[in-house]
Amino acid sequence: MNLVLPSFRGGLARVNAALGALTPAPLVALVLRAGIAAPFFLSGRTKVDGLFALSDSTVYLFAEEYRVPVLPPEFAAWLAAGAEHLFPVLIVVGLFTRVSALALIGMTLVIQLFVVPGGWPTHLLWLGPLMYLVAHGPGRISLDRLFQLD
């Protein structure tokens, strides 16, 4: 058994190195940023009519179903729609990435705690990439890196 295990480890190390070379970290970070931005941005688009008007259904949902504590429903709806438009765009271009990801983590936690408590499997899928971006930043293909902000 001792003879097989080192050989297996060596082969696995070569496979891992080859796979690592196929997926360079800057590309991984870029795809991760685009992937996590999409659900938030698309959700934001459903909340508005045109560019700046909240849809009637959004105001209704925040007043009757979401019931976010402390905030008036219309303000909470504006806040959510604005956050879902602004922060995903910033994440995709890699500008103020860590702060934007942290903002979306906060939004995800509010959704989990007050709006859709049973949505934890989806929310974990959102939290993983967002936590990675907070911890590691946007990577080399980003405005943060270009402007030396990260």
C-alpha positions, 0 to 999 in steps of 0.5 A: 500500500505504501508503494501505491499511495505515493504514486497516486499522490504524484499523479493527483498533483500533476492533474491538480497542477494542470487544472490550475493552469487551465483556470487562472485565478484572474479569470476565476475571479471575473467569472465569480463576480459576474455570476454573483452579480446576475441574480441580484441585478436581475432581481432589481430589474423586476422591482422597477418600471423603466429606469427609476420608478418602483413598480406597483407590485414591488411596493405591494410586496414590501408592504404586505409580504416582505415586511422588513422590520423598522423601515417603511415599506416604500423606503425599503423597496427603494433601498432594495431596488437601488442596492440590487442595481448599484452593487452588482454593477460595481462588482462586475467592473471590480470597483469597490468590490469588497464593500459592494460584496459586503453590502450584498451579504447584508442584504442576503442576511436580511432576506434570510432572516426576515423575508424568506427564512426557508431560502437558506440553500440559495442564500448559501450559494450567494454567500459563498462567492460574496464572502470570497470577494470580501476576503480576497478582492476582485482579482487582477481584472478589475478597476480596483486593481487598475486604480490601486484601490485593492 
